[in-house]
Amino acid sequence: MSLKVLVVGAGATGGYFGGRLAQAAQRGHTNIEVTFLVRPKRAEILKKTGLMIESPQDSFSLPVRTVQHTELKWEYDLVLLACKAYDLESAILSVYPAIGPDTLILPILNGLAHFDRLDAEFGVRRILGGCCHLNGTLTNAGAVKLLSDLHGITFGLRVGNAVHAGAALDQLQTAFKQTPVRVQYSETVLQAIWEKYTFLAAFAAMTCLMRAAVGDIMTAADGETLMLRLLAECEAAAKHAGYPLRASVIDHSKKMLTDKNSALTASMLRDLESGGKTESNHIINDMRLRAIAAGSDATLLSIAWVHFQAREARLARERKTTAGNQALL
C-alpha cells in the first residue's frame, strides 16, 4: 500500500528530503507518492527546471508533482512540514484542506515551540516527533544545494499519537533507507530533538552575535569561554525539561563549537546578514525562556535576543524613514 506524502515547502529542507523520496519512488525503489505544496512562483520554476538538487554525492533534476493550497483534498496520509518557523502560521492555513480524518503531520522544524501550536490546532494524535540535520541552501537558480555531507532525518512517536502512526513511520523509514539520507526511527525522539535544539541555539546565538564563523570566534581571547557558557545555558534548559544531554552528545557539541579550523556559521546568520527574516524568536528567545524557567543563568541568551530585537527595531525605523523621504519627493 502506498503512502501519500505532502511536503510543505520545496526550499532547502523540504526540497532535499522530499526530493530524495521522490527520486527513490521514480526509480521504483519505494511506493511512496510525493507531492509538494508550493506557492505559484516556486511551482512555475519546478515545472520548467524540475527539482534540482546539488550534493556532494550527486547532482540531478527530476520532475515532481506540485499542488497549490486551493487544489488540496483529503488524500494524504502524511504531511512533512518543512517550513521555517516564521512561516508556521501561513503553513497551517495552507495545509488545512489536506488534513483528513487520519492524516498525520511530521514537523521537522528547528526547536520545540511549534509542537504546542500544532497540537492545539490539529490535536496531539496527529503530530509526530521529528527533526533533521541539514546544511543546505536554495540557490538563486532555485536549486537545493547541500553545503556539506550533513543530511539526516530523525522521527518517532510522541505520547498520544494515533495508533496507525507507527505503521506510517515504518513505511517512511523503509523509503528513506532507499536514499542517501541518514534516517533514524527513534524510540526517544524528544531526546534527539532536545539535543539538536541545544546545539543549534548555542551555535546560532554565538555566530549571530559575533557575525563570524566558529573558527573566527575561537581566535578571540574569550571566544571559547563564551561559547561554552552559552552551551551550558542551553544544557540547563534541557535538563530542567527532563532531557539531560548524554555525555557523548555534550562532548561532540563542545568539539564542534570550539573547532579552531571551523568555517561553519548558522543559517540564521546568513538570514540576518541578508536582511531577511530569522527564526530568532522560535530558537533564541524560546530557549532563553526555558533557561529562565529552569532557574538557570540566561545572560548570554538574553544578550543574543536583545541583539535580534534591536536589529528588527532598526530595520523598522529605517524603512519608516525611507518611506517618509520618498513621500516628500
Residue frames as qw, qx, qy, qz and C-alpha x, y, z in Angstrom:
[[0.000, 0.888, 0.460, 0.000, 0.00, 0.00, 0.00],
 [0.427, 0.467, -0.025, 0.774, 1.42, 3.37, -1.00],
 [0.327, -0.638, -0.385, 0.581, 1.97, 6.21, 1.45],
 [0.276, 0.767, 0.290, 0.501, 0.85, 9.55, 0.08],
 [0.503, -0.455, -0.213, 0.703, 3.12, 12.29, 1.41],
 [0.190, 0.915, 0.206, 0.291, 2.52, 16.02, 1.09],
 [0.605, -0.147, -0.149, 0.768, 5.72, 18.04, 1.55],
 [0.018, -0.960, -0.273, 0.061, 5.01, 21.59, 2.69],
 [0.085, -0.906, 0.316, 0.267, 7.66, 23.70, 1.01],
 [0.906, 0.305, 0.077, 0.281, 10.31, 22.92, -1.59],
 [0.013, -0.930, 0.352, -0.102, 13.11, 25.01, -0.13],
 [0.211, 0.569, -0.783, 0.137, 16.38, 23.56, 1.10],
 [0.346, -0.185, 0.831, -0.395, 14.87, 21.27, 3.75],
 [0.730, 0.320, 0.438, -0.416, 11.60, 20.16, 2.16],
 [0.621, 0.656, -0.320, -0.286, 13.16, 20.12, -1.29],
 [0.147, 0.516, -0.843, 0.040, 16.00, 17.85, -0.23],
 [0.341, -0.063, 0.884, -0.313, 14.17, 15.28, 1.88],
 [0.682, 0.457, 0.354, -0.448, 11.07, 15.29, -0.31],
 [0.500, 0.677, -0.435, -0.319, 13.25, 15.21, -3.41],
 [0.011, -0.385, 0.922, -0.030, 15.15, 12.14, -2.23],
 [0.522, 0.190, 0.752, -0.354, 11.86, 10.34, -1.56],
 [0.642, 0.631, 0.070, -0.430, 10.55, 11.33, -4.98],
 [0.283, 0.630, -0.689, -0.220, 13.79, 10.18, -6.62],
 [0.230, -0.172, 0.948, -0.139, 13.56, 6.76, -4.94],
 [0.601, 0.399, 0.551, -0.419, 9.92, 6.43, -5.99],
 [0.567, 0.692, -0.197, -0.401, 10.67, 7.31, -9.61],
 [0.190, 0.509, -0.834, -0.099, 13.38, 4.66, -9.65],
 [0.802, -0.120, -0.475, -0.343, 10.87, 2.10, -8.41],
 [0.390, 0.200, -0.757, 0.484, 12.64, 1.63, -5.06],
 [0.057, 0.220, 0.689, -0.688, 9.68, 2.71, -2.91],
 [0.016, -0.555, -0.746, -0.367, 5.92, 3.04, -3.22],
 [0.136, -0.621, -0.369, 0.678, 5.72, 6.45, -1.56],
 [0.299, 0.688, 0.451, 0.485, 3.90, 9.11, -3.58],
 [0.365, -0.416, -0.196, 0.809, 5.32, 12.60, -3.02],
 [0.174, 0.797, 0.399, 0.418, 3.59, 15.90, -3.73],
 [0.374, -0.101, -0.233, 0.892, 4.99, 19.36, -2.94],
 [0.030, -0.885, -0.461, 0.055, 2.73, 22.13, -1.65],
 [0.464, -0.113, 0.105, 0.872, 4.29, 25.29, -3.10],
 [0.174, 0.715, 0.176, -0.654, 3.47, 28.87, -3.99],
 [0.694, 0.684, 0.204, -0.094, 2.77, 29.77, -7.66],
 [0.212, 0.869, -0.437, -0.089, 6.25, 31.20, -8.32],
 [0.357, -0.446, 0.821, 0.004, 8.03, 28.10, -7.00],
 [0.748, 0.290, 0.580, -0.141, 5.58, 25.87, -8.88],
 [0.586, 0.796, -0.056, -0.138, 6.49, 27.60, -12.14],
 [0.007, 0.740, -0.671, -0.042, 10.21, 27.13, -11.51],
 [0.537, -0.183, 0.818, -0.089, 9.74, 23.44, -10.71],
 [0.751, 0.520, 0.360, -0.191, 7.64, 23.00, -13.85],
 [0.470, 0.836, -0.270, -0.091, 10.40, 24.48, -16.02],
 [0.195, 0.674, -0.697, 0.148, 13.52, 23.01, -14.44],
 [0.813, -0.190, -0.550, 0.029, 12.30, 20.16, -12.27],
 [0.608, -0.787, 0.106, -0.025, 13.51, 19.88, -8.69],
 [0.600, 0.594, -0.421, 0.331, 17.26, 20.46, -8.84],
 [0.749, -0.652, 0.111, 0.034, 19.45, 19.01, -6.09],
 [0.512, 0.651, -0.466, 0.310, 23.20, 19.55, -5.83],
 [0.764, -0.610, 0.184, -0.102, 25.01, 17.46, -3.22],
 [0.186, -0.667, 0.709, 0.132, 28.47, 16.02, -2.56],
 [0.622, 0.017, 0.783, 0.019, 27.14, 12.61, -3.68],
 [0.345, 0.360, 0.710, 0.497, 25.39, 13.66, -6.88],
 [0.194, 0.375, 0.058, -0.905, 23.55, 16.40, -8.70],
 [0.117, 0.301, 0.879, 0.351, 20.31, 15.86, -10.59],
 [0.372, 0.099, 0.042, -0.922, 17.00, 17.31, -11.66],
 [0.020, 0.236, 0.966, 0.106, 13.74, 15.40, -11.59],
 [0.347, -0.379, -0.350, -0.783, 10.13, 16.23, -12.41],
 [0.062, -0.150, -0.817, 0.554, 7.95, 16.42, -9.30],
 [0.186, -0.644, -0.681, -0.293, 4.26, 16.62, -8.56],
 [0.096, 0.003, -0.321, 0.942, 3.16, 20.01, -7.15],
 [0.177, -0.681, -0.688, -0.178, -0.08, 21.38, -5.78],
 [0.003, 0.342, -0.176, 0.923, -1.31, 24.73, -4.52],
 [0.113, 0.087, 0.768, -0.624, -3.44, 25.11, -1.41],
 [0.562, 0.234, 0.057, -0.792, -6.64, 25.85, -3.36],
 [0.676, 0.244, -0.592, -0.365, -6.30, 22.41, -5.02],
 [0.007, 0.274, -0.898, 0.344, -5.77, 20.36, -1.86],
 [0.772, -0.224, -0.335, -0.492, -8.03, 17.43, -0.97],
 [0.681, -0.464, 0.495, -0.274, -8.27, 14.81, 1.78],
 [0.927, 0.319, -0.187, -0.059, -5.95, 12.36, 0.05],
 [0.355, 0.622, -0.598, 0.361, -2.70, 12.48, 2.02],
 [0.828, -0.336, -0.435, 0.114, -1.54, 10.04, 4.68],
 [0.640, -0.463, -0.132, 0.599, 1.35, 12.16, 5.94],
 [0.211, 0.954, 0.021, 0.213, 2.26, 15.83, 5.81],
 [0.727, -0.110, -0.121, 0.667, 6.00, 16.56, 6.03],
 [0.056, -0.985, -0.162, -0.030, 6.12, 20.07, 7.47],
 [0.748, -0.047, 0.052, 0.660, 9.45, 21.60, 6.47],
 [0.153, 0.877, 0.158, 0.427, 8.81, 25.34, 6.57],
 [0.285, 0.294, -0.424, 0.808, 10.70, 27.99, 8.53],
 [0.195, -0.428, -0.731, 0.494, 9.29, 28.76, 11.97],
 [0.101, 0.361, 0.115, -0.920, 8.25, 32.28, 10.92],
 [0.408, 0.067, -0.550, -0.726, 6.08, 30.73, 8.18],
 [0.012, 0.114, 0.967, -0.228, 4.33, 28.31, 10.54],
 [0.352, 0.435, 0.487, -0.670, 1.03, 30.21, 10.75],
 [0.502, 0.490, -0.304, -0.644, 0.72, 30.57, 6.98],
 [0.239, 0.213, -0.932, -0.172, 1.67, 26.90, 6.55],
 [0.200, 0.224, 0.851, -0.431, -1.09, 25.86, 8.95],
 [0.477, 0.520, 0.195, -0.682, -3.66, 27.84, 6.98],
 [0.406, 0.481, -0.588, -0.508, -2.40, 26.50, 3.66],
 [0.173, 0.169, -0.969, -0.044, -2.38, 22.84, 4.68],
 [0.469, 0.054, 0.558, -0.682, -5.80, 22.74, 6.35],
 [0.765, 0.288, -0.114, -0.565, -7.70, 21.41, 3.30],
 [0.567, 0.363, -0.737, -0.060, -5.33, 18.40, 3.13],
 [0.112, -0.244, 0.821, -0.503, -5.96, 17.24, 6.70],
 [0.662, -0.182, -0.555, -0.469, -8.32, 14.29, 6.52],
 [0.786, -0.531, -0.018, -0.315, -9.56, 12.16, 9.43],
 [0.932, -0.274, 0.082, 0.223, -6.39, 10.04, 9.57],
 [0.537, 0.717, -0.173, 0.409, -3.77, 12.42, 8.18],
 [0.728, -0.511, -0.108, 0.445, -0.57, 12.60, 10.22],
 [0.224, 0.945, -0.129, 0.200, 1.82, 15.56, 10.42],
 [0.837, -0.210, -0.057, 0.503, 5.58, 15.22, 10.79],
 [0.069, 0.992, -0.086, 0.061, 7.20, 18.60, 11.56],
 [0.834, -0.024, -0.055, 0.548, 10.95, 18.84, 11.08],
 [0.054, 0.919, -0.029, 0.390, 11.27, 22.49, 12.05],
 [0.415, 0.294, -0.557, 0.657, 14.06, 23.70, 14.32],
 [0.195, -0.290, 0.433, -0.831, 13.34, 24.00, 18.02],
 [0.079, -0.244, -0.940, 0.225, 10.34, 22.93, 20.07],
 [0.228, 0.263, 0.313, -0.884, 7.85, 25.80, 20.26],
 [0.442, 0.110, -0.503, -0.735, 5.94, 24.65, 17.18],
 [0.255, -0.146, -0.956, 0.016, 4.73, 21.45, 18.89],
 [0.082, 0.401, 0.626, -0.664, 2.41, 23.32, 21.26],
 [0.345, 0.388, -0.128, -0.845, 0.97, 25.33, 18.37],
 [0.418, 0.135, -0.764, -0.473, 0.42, 22.29, 16.15],
 [0.138, -0.207, -0.931, 0.268, -1.01, 20.19, 18.99],
 [0.200, 0.414, 0.438, -0.773, -3.51, 22.95, 19.75],
 [0.408, 0.386, -0.296, -0.773, -4.52, 23.30, 16.10],
 [0.627, 0.213, -0.631, -0.404, -4.66, 19.68, 14.95],
 [0.891, -0.357, 0.089, -0.265, -4.54, 17.53, 18.09],
 [0.289, -0.649, 0.703, 0.041, -1.59, 15.63, 19.52],
 [0.832, 0.100, 0.544, -0.048, -2.77, 12.37, 17.94],
 [0.707, 0.695, 0.105, 0.080, -1.65, 13.71, 14.54],
 [0.142, 0.921, -0.344, 0.117, 1.59, 15.48, 15.43],
 [0.949, -0.018, -0.151, 0.276, 4.60, 13.17, 15.28],
 [0.432, -0.812, 0.224, 0.323, 8.08, 13.96, 16.57],
 [0.815, 0.384, 0.181, 0.394, 10.88, 14.82, 14.19],
 [0.138, -0.887, 0.222, 0.380, 13.95, 16.86, 13.43],
 [0.844, 0.472, 0.062, 0.245, 16.59, 16.98, 10.74],
 [0.468, -0.639, 0.288, 0.539, 20.24, 17.81, 10.28],
 [0.637, 0.572, 0.373, 0.358, 20.93, 19.56, 7.01],
 [0.254, -0.615, 0.141, 0.733, 23.47, 22.15, 5.94],
 [0.398, 0.361, 0.657, 0.529, 21.95, 23.47, 2.76],
 [0.105, 0.509, 0.093, -0.849, 20.53, 26.45, 0.94],
 [0.571, 0.644, 0.508, 0.027, 18.36, 27.37, -2.02],
 [0.429, -0.131, 0.318, 0.835, 20.42, 28.94, -4.83],
 [0.236, 0.460, -0.025, -0.856, 19.34, 31.90, -6.95],
 [0.328, 0.156, -0.729, -0.580, 18.58, 29.43, -9.74],
 [0.777, -0.182, 0.006, -0.603, 16.18, 27.56, -7.46],
 [0.739, 0.152, -0.653, 0.066, 18.38, 24.52, -6.81],
 [0.758, -0.638, 0.082, -0.113, 18.65, 22.82, -3.44],
 [0.552, 0.585, -0.502, 0.318, 22.36, 22.87, -2.65],
 [0.833, -0.513, -0.144, 0.150, 23.96, 20.92, 0.19],
 [0.094, 0.904, -0.355, 0.220, 26.90, 22.79, 1.70],
 [0.178, -0.503, 0.825, -0.186, 28.30, 19.72, 3.46],
 [0.415, 0.017, -0.889, -0.192, 27.72, 15.98, 3.81],
 [0.149, 0.112, 0.725, -0.663, 25.22, 16.59, 6.63],
 [0.521, -0.030, -0.369, -0.769, 21.81, 15.25, 5.64],
 [0.190, -0.109, -0.956, 0.197, 19.96, 13.22, 8.25],
 [0.515, -0.366, -0.157, -0.759, 16.39, 12.94, 9.49],
 [0.115, -0.025, -0.903, 0.414, 15.11, 11.57, 12.78],
 [0.536, -0.275, -0.168, -0.780, 11.50, 10.84, 13.65],
 [0.216, -0.076, -0.934, 0.274, 9.43, 8.89, 16.13],
 [0.371, -0.623, -0.625, -0.288, 6.21, 8.64, 18.08],
 [0.077, -0.333, 0.394, -0.853, 5.08, 11.06, 20.75],
 [0.055, 0.262, 0.863, -0.428, 2.81, 10.18, 23.65],
 [0.382, 0.534, 0.397, -0.641, -0.79, 10.43, 22.46],
 [0.213, 0.357, -0.605, -0.679, -0.12, 9.76, 18.77],
 [0.823, 0.157, -0.045, -0.544, -2.72, 7.82, 16.78],
 [0.833, -0.173, 0.525, -0.013, -2.49, 4.02, 16.68],
 [0.824, 0.495, 0.223, 0.164, -1.77, 3.93, 12.94],
 [0.068, 0.954, -0.287, -0.061, 1.15, 6.38, 13.25],
 [0.567, -0.495, 0.634, 0.175, 3.70, 3.64, 13.90],
 [0.739, 0.309, 0.562, 0.206, 2.90, 1.83, 10.65],
 [0.398, 0.911, 0.084, 0.072, 3.21, 5.09, 8.68],
 [0.170, -0.870, 0.457, 0.068, 6.63, 5.80, 10.16],
 [0.732, -0.158, 0.635, 0.189, 7.72, 2.24, 9.41],
 [0.664, 0.615, 0.375, 0.201, 6.90, 2.90, 5.74],
 [0.145, 0.979, -0.133, 0.049, 8.69, 6.22, 5.82],
 [0.481, -0.655, 0.564, 0.147, 11.82, 4.68, 7.34],
 [0.765, 0.136, 0.588, 0.224, 11.82, 1.92, 4.73],
 [0.515, 0.814, 0.212, 0.163, 11.55, 4.51, 1.96],
 [0.063, -0.951, 0.303, 0.004, 14.36, 6.71, 3.30],
 [0.685, -0.402, 0.571, 0.207, 16.62, 3.66, 3.50],
 [0.723, 0.432, 0.441, 0.311, 16.47, 3.61, -0.30],
 [0.247, 0.934, 0.000, 0.259, 18.05, 7.08, -0.39],
 [0.552, 0.345, -0.423, 0.630, 21.40, 8.58, 0.71],
 [0.360, -0.680, 0.115, -0.628, 19.61, 10.22, 3.67],
 [0.258, 0.112, -0.844, 0.457, 20.74, 9.08, 7.12],
 [0.575, -0.430, -0.282, -0.636, 17.46, 8.05, 8.70],
 [0.155, 0.063, -0.853, 0.494, 16.68, 7.14, 12.30],
 [0.583, -0.503, -0.422, -0.478, 13.33, 5.94, 13.66],
 [0.174, 0.307, -0.658, 0.665, 13.86, 6.80, 17.30],
 [0.495, -0.526, -0.692, 0.007, 12.04, 5.50, 20.37],
 [0.380, -0.644, -0.295, 0.595, 13.27, 8.60, 22.21],
 [0.414, 0.605, 0.336, 0.592, 12.64, 11.23, 19.58],
 [0.198, -0.958, -0.118, -0.168, 12.17, 14.12, 22.02],
 [0.679, -0.564, 0.217, 0.416, 15.63, 13.43, 23.40],
 [0.605, 0.195, 0.414, 0.651, 17.02, 13.74, 19.87],
 [0.122, 0.838, 0.322, 0.424, 15.09, 16.97, 19.29],
 [0.438, -0.895, 0.005, 0.082, 16.36, 18.49, 22.53],
 [0.714, -0.333, 0.303, 0.536, 19.94, 17.51, 21.73],
 [0.459, 0.448, 0.387, 0.662, 19.77, 19.17, 18.33],
 [0.107, -0.911, -0.280, -0.283, 17.98, 22.22, 19.74],
 [0.593, -0.744, 0.040, 0.305, 20.57, 22.72, 22.47],
 [0.621, -0.093, 0.361, 0.689, 23.43, 22.70, 19.99],
 [0.291, 0.603, 0.461, 0.583, 21.62, 24.89, 17.48],
 [0.230, -0.938, -0.249, -0.067, 20.59, 27.56, 19.97],
 [0.561, -0.660, 0.185, 0.464, 24.15, 28.00, 21.23],
 [0.565, 0.089, 0.500, 0.651, 25.60, 27.82, 17.71],
 [0.183, 0.727, 0.459, 0.477, 23.14, 30.33, 16.23],
 [0.323, -0.926, -0.168, 0.096, 23.27, 32.74, 19.18],
 [0.569, -0.572, 0.253, 0.534, 27.06, 32.93, 19.18],
 [0.489, 0.146, 0.512, 0.691, 27.71, 33.09, 15.43],
 [0.081, 0.806, 0.447, 0.380, 24.99, 35.74, 15.03],
 [0.401, -0.881, -0.088, 0.233, 26.21, 37.80, 17.98],
 [0.499, -0.539, 0.379, 0.563, 29.77, 37.77, 16.67],
 [0.605, 0.734, -0.055, -0.305, 28.84, 37.82, 12.96],
 [0.133, 0.647, -0.744, -0.099, 31.55, 35.21, 12.44],
 [0.832, 0.073, -0.531, -0.140, 32.23, 31.51, 11.94],
 [0.857, -0.510, -0.073, 0.037, 33.12, 29.18, 14.81],
 [0.802, 0.057, -0.056, 0.592, 36.83, 29.22, 13.94],
 [0.176, 0.641, -0.015, 0.747, 36.88, 33.01, 13.81],
 [0.560, -0.732, -0.033, -0.388, 35.31, 33.22, 17.25],
 [0.915, -0.314, -0.088, 0.236, 37.86, 30.80, 18.65],
 [0.586, 0.380, -0.131, 0.703, 40.67, 33.21, 17.74],
 [0.226, -0.763, 0.051, -0.604, 39.31, 35.72, 20.27],
 [0.080, 0.396, -0.738, 0.541, 40.76, 35.65, 23.79],
 [0.392, 0.010, 0.703, -0.594, 37.45, 34.70, 25.46],
 [0.562, 0.164, -0.469, -0.661, 35.74, 33.16, 22.45],
 [0.493, -0.031, -0.869, -0.023, 35.82, 29.59, 23.72],
 [0.047, -0.134, -0.710, 0.690, 34.77, 30.62, 27.23],
 [0.426, 0.217, 0.122, -0.870, 31.69, 32.46, 25.98],
 [0.580, 0.123, -0.638, -0.491, 30.76, 29.70, 23.55],
 [0.407, -0.083, -0.890, 0.189, 30.84, 27.08, 26.30],
 [0.125, 0.176, 0.535, -0.817, 28.87, 29.35, 28.65],
 [0.544, 0.166, -0.209, -0.796, 26.15, 29.64, 26.01],
 [0.575, 0.041, -0.790, -0.208, 26.08, 25.89, 25.59],
 [0.198, -0.098, -0.823, 0.523, 25.80, 25.46, 29.37],
 [0.358, 0.147, 0.245, -0.889, 22.79, 27.80, 29.49],
 [0.666, 0.142, -0.427, -0.594, 21.05, 25.66, 26.89],
 [0.455, 0.060, -0.880, 0.122, 22.06, 22.39, 28.58],
 [0.080, 0.067, 0.675, -0.731, 20.43, 23.58, 31.82],
 [0.574, 0.160, -0.013, -0.803, 17.13, 24.16, 30.00],
 [0.660, 0.143, -0.674, -0.298, 17.23, 20.65, 28.52],
 [0.286, 0.031, -0.866, 0.410, 17.95, 19.09, 31.91],
 [0.287, 0.102, 0.451, -0.839, 15.09, 21.01, 33.54],
 [0.661, 0.183, -0.240, -0.687, 12.72, 19.78, 30.82],
 [0.857, -0.139, 0.452, -0.206, 13.65, 16.17, 31.65],
 [0.875, 0.465, 0.025, 0.134, 16.01, 15.61, 28.72],
 [0.393, -0.781, 0.392, 0.287, 19.56, 15.92, 30.07],
 [0.598, 0.670, -0.406, -0.170, 22.10, 15.66, 27.28],
 [0.980, -0.090, 0.006, 0.177, 24.07, 12.45, 27.01],
 [0.495, -0.681, 0.307, 0.443, 27.79, 12.79, 27.75],
 [0.581, 0.094, 0.576, 0.567, 28.70, 11.77, 24.20],
 [0.239, 0.811, 0.432, 0.313, 26.43, 14.49, 22.79],
 [0.276, -0.943, 0.020, 0.183, 27.92, 17.14, 25.08],
 [0.587, -0.413, 0.454, 0.528, 31.43, 16.12, 24.04],
 [0.487, 0.392, 0.580, 0.523, 30.51, 16.24, 20.34],
 [0.057, 0.939, 0.313, 0.134, 28.82, 19.64, 20.72],
 [0.403, -0.833, 0.178, 0.335, 31.83, 21.08, 22.52],
 [0.602, -0.130, 0.541, 0.573, 34.15, 19.74, 19.84],
 [0.361, 0.621, 0.537, 0.442, 32.05, 21.26, 17.04],
 [0.085, -0.961, -0.240, -0.109, 31.60, 24.60, 18.78],
 [0.398, -0.835, 0.273, 0.263, 35.27, 25.08, 19.67],
 [0.822, 0.201, 0.341, 0.408, 36.90, 23.87, 16.45],
 [0.216, -0.699, 0.163, 0.662, 39.56, 26.45, 15.62],
 [0.169, -0.154, 0.692, 0.685, 39.51, 25.42, 11.96],
 [0.255, 0.542, 0.800, -0.032, 35.73, 25.51, 11.51],
 [0.006, -0.029, -0.287, -0.957, 34.21, 27.81, 8.90],
 [0.155, -0.515, -0.829, -0.152, 30.67, 26.88, 10.00],
 [0.175, -0.027, 0.218, -0.960, 28.04, 29.53, 10.63],
 [0.326, 0.406, 0.782, -0.343, 24.38, 29.08, 11.47],
 [0.199, 0.482, 0.641, 0.563, 21.91, 29.56, 8.63],
 [0.171, -0.872, -0.424, 0.177, 20.34, 32.18, 10.90],
 [0.338, -0.586, 0.179, 0.714, 23.45, 34.31, 10.38],
 [0.245, 0.131, 0.642, 0.715, 23.01, 34.10, 6.62],
 [0.049, -0.743, -0.634, -0.208, 19.39, 35.22, 7.05],
 [0.327, -0.799, -0.204, 0.461, 20.50, 38.01, 9.38],
 [0.335, -0.421, 0.338, 0.772, 23.18, 39.36, 7.04],
 [0.169, 0.288, 0.696, 0.636, 20.91, 39.21, 4.01],
 [0.239, -0.030, 0.100, -0.965, 18.30, 41.33, 5.75],
 [0.526, -0.211, -0.683, -0.462, 15.75, 38.53, 5.75],
 [0.731, -0.510, 0.027, -0.452, 13.50, 37.08, 8.43],
 [0.237, 0.379, -0.850, 0.280, 15.09, 34.91, 11.09],
 [0.710, -0.371, -0.578, -0.156, 13.93, 32.17, 13.47],
 [0.211, 0.354, -0.554, 0.724, 15.40, 34.06, 16.43],
 [0.557, -0.323, 0.228, -0.730, 12.14, 34.17, 18.40],
 [0.939, -0.032, -0.199, -0.279, 11.48, 30.47, 17.85],
 [0.829, 0.155, -0.410, 0.348, 15.05, 29.42, 18.68],
 [0.338, 0.304, -0.433, 0.778, 16.89, 32.02, 20.76],
 [0.369, -0.375, 0.206, -0.825, 14.04, 33.58, 22.73],
 [0.874, -0.233, -0.255, -0.341, 12.27, 30.28, 23.32],
 [0.771, 0.040, -0.496, 0.397, 15.48, 28.73, 24.67],
 [0.092, 0.369, -0.362, 0.851, 16.04, 31.85, 26.81],
 [0.618, -0.371, 0.029, -0.693, 12.60, 31.48, 28.37],
 [0.925, -0.133, -0.351, -0.058, 13.20, 27.78, 29.03],
 [0.569, 0.203, -0.495, 0.625, 16.55, 28.53, 30.69],
 [0.196, -0.390, 0.273, -0.857, 14.91, 31.17, 32.89],
 [0.813, -0.291, -0.154, -0.481, 12.14, 28.70, 33.82],
 [0.862, 0.001, -0.449, 0.236, 14.88, 26.30, 34.86],
 [0.514, -0.851, 0.017, 0.111, 16.24, 28.92, 37.25],
 [0.795, -0.017, 0.192, 0.575, 19.44, 28.95, 35.24],
 [0.157, -0.606, 0.184, 0.758, 21.66, 31.78, 34.10],
 [0.578, 0.589, 0.525, 0.210, 20.40, 33.02, 30.73],
 [0.154, -0.772, 0.079, 0.612, 22.60, 36.10, 30.40],
 [0.182, -0.298, 0.640, 0.684, 24.14, 35.29, 27.01],
 [0.160, 0.459, 0.829, 0.277, 20.87, 34.07, 25.55],
 [0.003, 0.853, 0.410, -0.324, 19.28, 37.32, 26.73],
 [0.153, -0.627, 0.312, 0.697, 22.04, 39.37, 25.10],
 [0.193, 0.034, 0.802, 0.564, 21.54, 37.47, 21.85],
 [0.103, 0.663, 0.740, 0.050, 17.78, 38.04, 21.99],
 [0.054, -0.836, -0.128, 0.531, 18.26, 41.79, 22.61],
 [0.234, -0.349, 0.574, 0.703, 20.60, 41.80, 19.60],
 [0.144, 0.329, 0.827, 0.432, 17.85, 40.43, 17.36],
 [0.005, -0.804, -0.564, 0.187, 15.17, 42.71, 18.78],
 [0.152, -0.727, 0.098, 0.662, 17.35, 45.76, 18.30],
 [0.216, -0.109, 0.701, 0.671, 18.09, 44.72, 14.74],
 [0.096, 0.572, 0.782, 0.227, 14.35, 44.42, 13.98],
 [0.088, -0.851, -0.328, 0.400, 13.67, 47.82, 15.56],
 [0.209, -0.533, 0.357, 0.738, 16.44, 49.41, 13.49],
 [0.183, 0.155, 0.789, 0.566, 15.13, 47.89, 10.25],
 [0.026, 0.736, 0.676, 0.001, 11.61, 49.08, 11.03],
 [0.150, -0.808, -0.092, 0.562, 12.86, 52.60, 11.80],
 [0.211, -0.352, 0.538, 0.736, 14.92, 52.75, 8.61],
 [0.157, 0.401, 0.811, 0.396, 12.00, 51.51, 6.50],
 [0.036, -0.836, -0.504, 0.214, 9.79, 54.19, 8.03],
 [0.196, -0.700, 0.158, 0.668, 12.38, 56.89, 7.38],
 [0.228, -0.070, 0.712, 0.661, 12.86, 55.74, 3.79],
 [0.099, 0.605, 0.765, 0.196, 9.10, 55.70, 3.19],
 [0.103, -0.857, -0.294, 0.410, 8.82, 59.20, 4.68],
 [0.222, -0.520, 0.385, 0.730, 11.61, 60.55, 2.50],
 [0.197, 0.185, 0.793, 0.546, 10.04, 59.06, -0.62],
 [0.037, 0.756, 0.651, -0.053, 6.71, 60.64, 0.25],
 [0.140, -0.800, -0.047, 0.582, 8.41, 64.04, 0.34],
 [0.320, -0.187, 0.590, 0.717, 9.83, 63.67, -3.18]]
